[in-house]
Amino acid sequence: MNVRTALAVFPLLPLLFMASCKDREKPRKDQEKTFSATPRQDYLSLVISMDTLSYDGIRKAVYREDSLLRHTPDSNANPFFHYFRGRRYSMERQQDSAIAEYKKMVGTKDDVEVELLKTYAILDNTTNNGTMVEGALMNSILAGLQKAESSHSRLTYRFYDLMAKAYYQNYNRKESLEYAERYYKNHPYKSHPVIRQRYYDISFMLASSANDYDKMMLYNVKARNLAKSIGDSMAIARSYDNLSQVYERQGQYEKTLECSRIFIDYLRRTNNLQPTAYNNLAVSFLRNNQLDSAIYYYKEAIALAKKDKNRKEGPSYYKGLIEAYKKKGAYEEAMKAADYAFSIEIDNIKQIEAVKVAEIQAKYETEKKDRNIAELSSRNALNEKVIRQQRWTLGLASLVFIGILLFFYIIHRQYRLKERNKLLQLENSRLNIEQKLLQAQLNPHFIFNSIANLQSLVASGDTKESVRYLSAFSGLLRSVLEQSRKDFISLEEEVTSLKNYLQLQQMRFAGIFDYEVTVAEDLYPEDILIPPMLVQPFVENAIEHGFRNIQYKGILKVSFRTENNQLFILVDDNGTGITRKEEGQQKKRSLAGIILKERLEALFKSGGQEADFEIENKVNNGTHGVTVRIVIPEIRD
């Protein structure tokens, strides 16, 4: 991580790990309505929900509750009087007085929450200086967290936040991230804008560590949009500081300097200047080769850090100052700054090692307790040995019994499966027989009507036409008989047979009708399979019944197309349609529908495939004719 990246992350520390979210300035009115005090108020719920307020809102709530509780009888016996008084001192930067007030908090014997709130408040004030957390203090935080988790306290999320802050200040980013995620997941108001704002800032920090510019920009935009929607001027200003980091890494140093100035101007106006803000502005000047300005703001950052009694010096500010002096050629000054920074870094390393030693010591003490527990458990095990043996015997007997039951169940299940397979095979054979019977039922019907047509021609005395019809009919009959042996034929064969049939009918009913058989251009008839003579019954009905006794020329259209793995067939005529008077015609049309329905059931629906048809009487719509729509699965050869 470069200097700019490291220093850019530290300004987020108050934002990321202070549960009070003190950097917000313009609260929404609806956020303030829930904090009016009552004599029997649940103060713990009030304390938790104050996380969602702005800094001004928190200040008002703290001062109001402090004022109200001060005038109640036995206020000193109320632990929340001392809590709000301590928070007031903390806001007034009287840290020692705040901790002393928190120590006066005493709840009832069974009130674990008050004790945990007291512990958290003291530890939070102790670690709120941004410096490294030493081993003893780290152990105290860990003990408080364990107590909160074991008692399922509502304040557990705050101890997660405290652990995240402590690890962050000790430069352990992995553990810090883990506890920060726990804090967010367990916060009772995690959907609130204030808590969401913190989440976006944490996500920005992680993207910054990974040098993912796109995600840095994404979360910064989300944070800024949220800040604008709720009027959070501090968050808006901070988004410019974040944006300066993105521009700095992309080498757009003029934009970096512009954003840094916007951020620090806001901090000046609100009297919230921080050493890291000055440092970041100095980095921007350094990248723009404005060395005198960079040196000036590095010194301002160092001076401001020294004024803070609760803040220990860090080497980060000196590293930038050293680089500025080196670029300017002031090597003597750079050497002095480097010596001072080195001594600070040595002290910090010693502190980190001390923290690690404390953690090892804590683990050793924990393991020691575990060993004592194990010894006690082994003693109890001797007394329970006989009982365990009896339980094992009973358990083994139960397992044997269950095994026998399972064995018989498997045998029974296999027998049932075999019987089921036999039934399925019989059902499959039955369906095949039904299909053949349906085709056998259809073919005589077709032959009978064709012979009737030939009989009409012979009776008319037209020998030449009768011979031509008989020749065409014999060829058609041959193809029909060949197709009747098959479950499916190609669409090309079906179209050819259909056209032959229509030509024969035109020879019989000369000048009565015209026909049109179309196949979609994107459809290859030789690759598509279709049940034989699927369309012929409806074509026959249209000619025999639809075009009978009409005063105009009949038009018969048959089309084939595919869509979504289905074959769509349309048979449309402009004949007389279906009327109530034509009972014979209706019976024949119904017969064609019944036959088609049974064929579709046998061929497709029994196998779980979708296939259907509908017959529309266009007379009901004020037009002529009948439309038949057939949909079957698209089957390719």
Protein Blocks (a to p, Z undefined) as FASTA:
>chain_A
ZZklmmmmmmmmmmmmccklpmbfbdcfklmmmmcccfklcfklmmmmmmmpcfklmmmm
mmmmmmmmmmpghklmpmklmmmmmmmmmmnopaklmmmmmmmpccdfklmklmmmmmmm
mmmmmmmnopacdfklmmmmmmmmmmmmmnopaklmmmmmmmmmmmmmnopaklmmmmmm
mmmmmpmklmpmklmmmmmmmmmmmmmmnopaklmmmmmmmmmmmmmmnopaklmmmmmm
mmmmmmmmnopaklmmmmmmmmmmmmmmnopacfklmmmmmmmmmmnopaklmmmmmmmm
mmmmmmpmkbccdfklmmmmmmmmmmnopamlmmmmmmmmmmmmmmmmmmmmmmmmmmmm
mmmmmmmmmmmmmmmmmmmmmmmmmmmmmmmmmmmmmmmmmmmmmmmmmmmmmmmmmmmm
mmmmmmmmmmmmmmmmmmmmmmmmmmmmmmmmmmmmmmnopaklmmmmmmmmmmmmmmmm
mmmmpmbdcfklmmmmmmmmmmmmmmmmgokaccdddddfkbcfklpccdehklmmmmmm
mmmmmmgoiabdcddddddddeehiacdddddfbebjafklmmlmmmmmmmmmmmmmmmm
mmmmmnopacddddddfklnopacjddddddddddZZ
